[in-house]
Amino acid sequence: MFTIAEIIEATKGSLVQGAARGQVRAVCIDSRVVKKGELFIAVKGEVFDGHDFIDGVIAKGVRVLVVHKPVKVKDPKISVIFVKDTVRALGDIARFHRLRFKIPVIALTGSAGKTTTKEMIAAVLSRKYKVLKNEGTQNNHIGVPLTLLKLKPVHQMVVLECGTNQPGDIVWLADVARPDVGVFTNIGESHLEKLKTVSGVLKEKWALTSFMGPKDTVIINADDALLSRQARKKNVFKVIAFGIKAKALWRASDIHIHSGRYLNFRVGGKIVELNSCGVNNVYNALTAISCGVFFKVPFHHIVQALKSFEFPQGRGQIVRLGRGWLINDTYNANPVSMRSALQTLQAIETGQKRIFVAADMLELGKQSRALHQAMGVVIGAAGVDVLVTVGRWAGLMAASAKRRFKKMQVFACRDVESAQKCLAKAFHNGDAVLIKGSRRMRMEQVAEFLLASPKGSG
């Protein structure tokens, strides 16, 4: 619930029509679902502009509007607030609402594993607290504010994934969320098209700490050299580290993969089990353990939460594929996450072939060619038997792998449909298949094709 005066205060907007008295019960940016009594913010997206739907939302009973373009509203009783940027106004209102609550906000970022880690942290903390989290990957300048606007008195904690693909994204999200705990998974080659270098990635990600003070805490991956070095610099906040190799408060040891299907490890004198054979998920679990212990969740509840954790669809999810396995990691890809996914393919137990269906890794800028060529060498060294690439850039992986690893069977495909035809020939029941590529490459269609094939169901 917001008063019109609060909306004006939060956005520093100007009331250009209507009364300053009154209130709204919620905030909405989608003209299709907005309800009577809600505030409508006319956000301009990549496809639609909310300003084009003003008449429609008024017909639904909306009486308060936030706009950044001149609009014609016939009814003088409708309050119209003018701002410089409606997307910023959305964030401003979300910050205003967040600061009403004296509860911990945990914000996390990194180059890979963000969504899985966010879900693990929320699963652990939910054993003791009522947790609000962003759903799916609502981790940008729209998704984070909309999540915070769902905050209610019943909530005791917030877990937010924060993403970026250009300079300035994270500092804005940090300004909106004002986290008490900042979590960093790793730093690597991601979104280089606009962030340019790995150092640029670190600078952008570390901006999550911009509004943190002496009472706040940062949790980092100590095995990540860039993060570890950054954390050793003079900081006003406290730092907690987790890792496998480096010295850390929460350090995993005795990692054992069982039947290529699940793993366990020792940390803090306890055994933790995960429904995954990917060692990268040990890091994700250590992050959740660090948060859980910090917020005094009993350790046996942490262990239970992690053992029963179900991995999000398309993010390293391991499912039966006939007598073999499918590692569905189709949601997105960059060099960091692709190397991690290959570790899972190496670890999974199979008496048959290991097949990797790899698509373009996008948004890598001038380094695209070199990073795809280098990935071809990594793929060959990982013991892949069959490589099927999809897309122009991924074709460089195929060429690089074929030059170096003569025994590997390699198919370079232009599109998903061609890849499906190649797989129909190469795949046999009992094979382990990893599928990965950037979001726009539609690799989930390859996973659906395999799961529906007779060889994948027998």
C-alpha positions in Angstrom: 0.0 0.0 0.0 1.4 3.4 -1.0 -0.1 6.9 -0.7 0.3 9.2 -3.8 2.5 11.4 -1.6 4.8 8.5 -0.9 5.1 7.7 -4.6 6.0 11.3 -5.4 8.5 11.3 -2.5 10.1 8.0 -3.6 10.3 8.9 -7.3 11.0 12.6 -7.0 8.3 12.9 -9.6 5.9 15.8 -10.4 2.2 15.6 -10.1 1.0 16.9 -13.4 -2.7 16.0 -13.0 -5.1 14.9 -10.4 -5.0 15.1 -6.6 -2.1 14.3 -4.3 -4.5 12.6 -1.9 -5.3 8.9 -2.1 -3.5 5.6 -2.2 -2.8 2.5 -4.3 -2.8 -1.1 -3.0 -0.1 -2.5 -5.3 2.3 -1.6 -8.2 2.0 -3.1 -11.7 3.8 -2.6 -15.0 1.8 -5.1 -17.1 -1.3 -3.6 -18.7 -2.7 -7.1 -19.2 -2.9 -8.0 -15.5 -3.2 -4.6 -13.8 -6.2 -4.4 -11.4 -8.5 -1.7 -10.1 -6.8 0.3 -7.3 -3.3 -0.4 -8.4 -0.6 2.0 -9.5 0.4 1.5 -13.2 3.9 2.4 -14.1 4.3 2.9 -17.9 7.6 1.1 -18.6 9.1 1.0 -22.0 10.4 -2.4 -22.8 12.2 -3.9 -25.8 8.9 -4.7 -27.6 6.1 -2.8 -25.8 5.7 0.6 -24.3 3.4 1.0 -21.4 2.5 4.5 -22.5 0.6 2.9 -25.4 -1.9 1.2 -23.1 -2.9 4.1 -20.9 -6.6 4.1 -22.0 -6.8 0.3 -21.4 -5.5 0.5 -17.9 -7.8 3.4 -17.0 -10.8 1.3 -18.3 -9.7 -1.4 -15.8 -10.0 1.0 -12.9 -6.5 2.4 -12.6 -6.6 5.9 -11.1 -2.8 6.6 -10.5 -0.2 6.6 -13.3 3.5 7.1 -13.4 4.8 8.1 -16.8 7.9 9.6 -18.5 6.1 10.8 -21.7 3.3 13.2 -22.1 0.0 11.3 -22.1 -3.6 12.5 -22.7 -5.9 11.5 -19.8 -9.4 12.9 -20.1 -10.6 12.3 -16.6 -9.1 15.1 -14.4 -9.6 12.9 -11.3 -6.9 10.5 -12.4 -3.5 11.3 -10.8 -0.6 11.4 -13.3 3.0 11.5 -11.9 5.7 12.5 -14.3 9.2 11.2 -13.9 12.4 11.2 -15.9 12.6 7.4 -16.3 9.8 5.0 -15.4 12.2 2.1 -15.0 14.2 4.1 -12.5 10.9 5.1 -10.8 10.0 1.4 -10.4 13.3 0.9 -8.6 12.9 4.0 -6.5 9.5 2.8 -5.3 10.9 -0.7 -4.6 13.8 0.8 -2.5 11.3 2.9 -0.6 9.3 -0.3 0.2 12.3 -2.4 1.0 13.5 0.2 3.6 10.1 -0.2 5.4 11.3 -3.6 6.6 14.0 -4.2 9.2 14.8 -7.7 7.9 18.0 -9.1 6.3 18.4 -8.8 2.5 20.9 -11.2 0.9 22.0 -10.3 -2.6 24.2 -12.6 -4.7 25.9 -12.3 -8.0 28.7 -13.9 -10.0 29.5 -15.2 -13.5 28.0 -18.7 -13.2 25.7 -20.6 -10.8 23.7 -17.7 -9.6 20.2 -19.2 -9.9 21.1 -22.6 -8.5 22.9 -20.9 -5.6 20.0 -18.5 -4.9 17.7 -21.5 -4.8 20.0 -23.4 -2.5 20.3 -20.5 -0.1 16.6 -20.0 0.0 16.0 -23.7 0.6 18.4 -23.7 3.5 17.0 -20.5 5.1 13.4 -21.6 4.6 14.0 -24.3 7.2 13.9 -21.5 9.8 12.5 -18.4 8.1 9.8 -17.2 5.8 11.8 -16.2 2.8 11.1 -14.0 -0.2 13.2 -14.7 -3.3 13.1 -13.7 -7.0 11.5 -16.4 -9.1 13.4 -17.9 -11.9 15.9 -15.4 -13.3 14.0 -12.2 -12.4 17.4 -10.7 -11.6 17.6 -7.5 -13.6 16.5 -3.8 -13.3 12.8 -5.0 -13.6 12.8 -8.3 -11.8 14.6 -7.3 -8.7 12.3 -4.3 -8.0 9.2 -6.3 -8.7 10.4 -9.0 -6.3 11.0 -6.4 -3.5 7.5 -5.0 -4.1 6.2 -8.4 -3.0 7.6 -7.9 0.5 5.0 -8.4 3.2 5.1 -8.3 7.0 5.0 -12.1 7.0 8.5 -12.2 5.4 11.6 -12.6 7.6 14.3 -12.6 5.0 14.9 -11.8 1.3 17.2 -13.6 -1.1 17.9 -11.8 -4.4 19.9 -12.9 -7.4 21.4 -9.9 -9.2 22.5 -10.1 -12.8 24.3 -7.8 -15.2 25.3 -7.5 -18.8 26.6 -3.9 -18.9 28.4 -1.5 -16.6 26.2 0.2 -14.0 23.6 -2.6 -13.7 24.8 -4.0 -10.3 25.3 -0.7 -8.6 21.7 0.3 -9.4 20.4 -3.1 -8.1 22.5 -2.6 -5.0 21.0 0.8 -4.5 17.5 -0.6 -4.8 18.0 -3.7 -2.7 20.4 -2.3 0.0 21.7 -5.7 0.9 23.0 -6.6 4.4 24.8 -9.7 3.0 26.5 -9.8 -0.4 27.4 -13.2 -1.9 29.8 -13.8 -4.8 29.9 -17.2 -6.6 32.8 -16.6 -9.0 34.3 -14.2 -11.6 35.0 -15.2 -15.1 34.4 -14.6 -18.8 30.8 -13.4 -19.0 29.1 -10.6 -20.8 32.4 -9.4 -22.2 30.7 -7.6 -25.1 30.0 -4.7 -22.8 32.1 -5.5 -19.7 35.2 -6.0 -22.0 37.6 -7.9 -19.7 37.4 -10.2 -16.7 38.7 -7.3 -14.6 35.7 -5.4 -15.9 33.4 -8.2 -14.8 35.0 -8.1 -11.3 34.5 -4.3 -11.1 30.9 -4.6 -12.1 30.1 -7.5 -9.8 31.9 -6.0 -6.8 29.6 -2.9 -7.1 27.1 -5.1 -5.2 29.0 -3.8 -2.0 28.5 -0.1 -2.9 26.0 0.6 -0.1 27.4 -1.8 2.5 28.8 -0.7 5.8 30.6 -2.1 9.0 27.5 -4.0 10.1 27.2 -5.9 6.8 28.9 -9.1 5.6 30.3 -10.4 2.3 30.5 -14.1 1.5 33.1 -15.1 -1.2 34.5 -18.1 -3.0 38.1 -18.2 -1.6 39.2 -20.5 -4.5 38.4 -17.6 -7.0 41.7 -15.7 -7.2 40.1 -12.4 -8.3 37.5 -12.5 -5.5 40.1 -13.5 -2.9 42.4 -10.7 -3.9 39.5 -8.2 -3.9 38.4 -9.3 -0.4 41.9 -8.8 1.0 41.7 -5.1 0.2 40.7 -2.7 2.9 36.9 -3.1 3.2 34.5 -1.6 5.7 32.4 -4.8 5.9 33.1 -8.3 7.3 34.2 -11.1 5.0 33.4 -14.8 5.2 35.1 -17.3 2.8 34.2 -20.7 1.6 36.1 -23.0 -0.7 37.6 -26.4 -1.5 41.3 -25.7 -2.1 42.0 -22.4 -0.3 41.9 -21.7 3.4 38.4 -20.7 4.3 35.9 -20.7 7.2 33.8 -23.3 5.4 36.1 -25.6 3.5 34.9 -28.8 1.8 37.0 -31.9 1.9 36.7 -35.7 1.2 34.5 -35.1 -1.9 33.3 -38.5 -3.2 31.2 -39.1 -6.3 29.0 -42.2 -6.0 27.9 -44.2 -9.0 28.3 -41.0 -11.1 25.0 -39.9 -9.8 25.4 -38.1 -6.5 28.2 -36.8 -4.2 28.9 -36.1 -0.7 31.6 -34.1 1.1 32.7 -33.2 4.6 32.5 -29.6 6.0 32.6 -28.5 9.6 32.9 -32.1 10.7 29.6 -33.0 9.1 28.8 -35.0 5.9 26.7 -33.2 3.3 25.1 -35.0 0.3 23.9 -33.5 -3.0 21.8 -35.0 -5.7 24.4 -34.1 -8.3 27.8 -35.4 -9.4 29.0 -31.9 -10.4 31.8 -30.6 -8.2 30.8 -27.1 -9.1 27.7 -27.7 -7.0 29.9 -28.2 -3.9 30.7 -24.5 -4.2 27.0 -23.6 -4.5 26.3 -25.7 -1.4 29.1 -24.1 0.5 27.5 -20.7 -0.2 24.2 -21.9 1.2 26.0 -23.4 4.2 27.8 -20.1 4.9 24.5 -18.3 4.8 22.6 -20.9 6.8 25.1 -20.9 9.7 25.4 -17.1 9.6 21.7 -16.9 10.2 21.7 -19.6 12.8 19.9 -22.4 10.9 20.6 -25.7 12.8 23.2 -27.6 10.8 21.2 -30.8 10.6 18.4 -28.7 8.9 21.0 -27.3 6.5 22.1 -30.9 5.6 18.5 -32.0 5.1 17.7 -29.0 2.9 20.7 -29.7 0.6 20.1 -33.5 0.4 16.5 -32.9 -0.7 17.4 -30.0 -3.0 16.0 -30.3 -6.6 18.1 -28.5 -9.2 16.2 -26.0 -11.3 15.2 -27.1 -14.8 17.8 -26.3 -17.4 20.5 -25.7 -14.8 22.6 -28.9 -14.5 19.5 -31.0 -13.9 20.3 -34.7 -14.3 17.5 -36.9 -15.6 17.2 -40.4 -16.9 17.6 -40.8 -20.7 16.6 -44.4 -21.4 19.4 -46.4 -19.8 21.7 -43.4 -19.9 21.6 -39.8 -18.6 20.8 -36.3 -19.8 22.5 -33.3 -18.2 20.0 -30.5 -19.0 22.1 -27.3 -18.7 20.3 -25.5 -21.5 19.4 -22.2 -19.8 22.5 -20.2 -20.6 26.2 -20.5 -21.2 29.6 -18.8 -20.8 33.1 -20.3 -20.6 32.9 -20.5 -16.8 29.6 -22.4 -16.7 30.6 -24.6 -19.7 33.7 -25.8 -18.0 31.7 -26.6 -14.9 29.1 -28.5 -16.9 31.9 -30.6 -18.5 33.1 -31.6 -15.1 29.6 -33.1 -14.5 29.7 -35.0 -17.8 33.1 -36.4 -16.9 31.9 -37.5 -13.5 28.6 -39.2 -14.5 28.8 -43.0 -14.7 28.2 -44.5 -18.1 29.4 -47.6 -20.0 28.6 -45.9 -23.3 29.5 -42.6 -25.0 29.8 -39.2 -23.6 28.1 -36.7 -25.9 28.2 -32.9 -25.7 25.8 -30.8 -27.6 27.3 -27.3 -27.3 25.8 -24.1 -28.8 27.2 -20.5 -29.1 28.3 -18.7 -26.0 26.9 -15.2 -26.7 27.8 -11.7 -25.5 31.6 -12.3 -25.4 32.5 -9.4 -27.6 35.9 -9.3 -29.3 37.0 -12.4 -27.4 34.3 -14.6 -28.9 36.6 -16.3 -31.5 39.4 -17.0 -29.1 37.2 -18.2 -26.2 35.2 -20.6 -28.5 38.4 -22.0 -30.0 39.9 -22.5 -26.5 36.7 -24.3 -25.4 37.2 -26.8 -28.2 40.5 -27.8 -26.6 38.8 -28.0 -23.1 36.0 -30.2 -24.5 38.5 -32.7 -26.1 40.6 -32.8 -22.9 37.4 -33.7 -20.9 37.1 -37.0 -22.7 34.0 -36.2 -24.8 33.4 -39.0 -27.4 30.9 -37.1 -29.6 30.7 -33.3 -30.0 27.7 -31.7 -31.7 27.9 -27.9 -32.1 25.1 -25.5 -32.9 25.7 -22.1 -34.4 28.5 -20.1 -36.1 30.6 -19.5 -33.0 30.3 -23.0 -31.7 31.5 -24.2 -35.1 34.9 -22.8 -34.0 34.8 -25.2 -31.0 34.2 -28.1 -33.4 37.1 -27.1 -35.7 39.4 -26.7 -32.7 38.5 -30.0 -31.1 38.7 -31.8 -34.4 42.2 -30.6 -35.1 43.5 -31.7 -31.7 41.5 -34.8 -30.9 41.3 -37.1 -34.0 39.3 -39.9 -32.3 36.5 -37.6 -31.3 33.4 -37.7 -33.5 32.5 -34.1 -34.4 29.4 -32.6 -36.1 29.2 -28.9 -36.7 25.5 -27.8 -37.2 24.1 -24.5 -38.2 20.8 -24.8 -36.2 18.9 -26.9 -33.7 17.1 -28.9 -36.4 20.4 -30.0 -38.0 21.7 -30.9 -34.5 18.6 -33.1 -33.9 19.3 -35.0 -37.1 22.9 -35.6 -36.1 21.9 -36.7 -32.7 19.4 -39.2 -34.1 22.4 -40.9 -35.8 25.0 -40.5 -33.0 23.0 -41.2 -29.9 22.4 -44.7 -28.6 20.5 -45.8 -25.5 22.8 -45.7 -22.5 24.8 -42.6 -23.6 25.3 -39.7 -21.3 24.4 -36.4 -23.0 25.2 -32.9 -21.9 23.3 -30.0 -23.6 24.4 -26.4 -23.1 24.3 -23.1 -24.9 23.3 -19.4 -24.5 19.6 -18.7 -24.0 18.9 -17.4 -27.5 20.2 -20.7 -29.0 17.0 -22.6 -28.0 18.9 -25.6 -26.8 15.9 -26.8 -24.7 14.4 -28.0 -28.0 17.3 -30.5 -28.3 16.7 -31.8 -24.8 13.0 -32.2 -25.6 13.9 -34.0 -28.8 16.1 -36.5 -27.0 13.6 -37.2 -24.2 10.9 -37.8 -26.7 13.0 -40.1 -28.9 12.4 -43.9 -28.7 16.1 -44.4 -27.8 15.8 -42.0 -24.9 12.8 -43.7 -23.4 13.7 -47.4 -23.6 
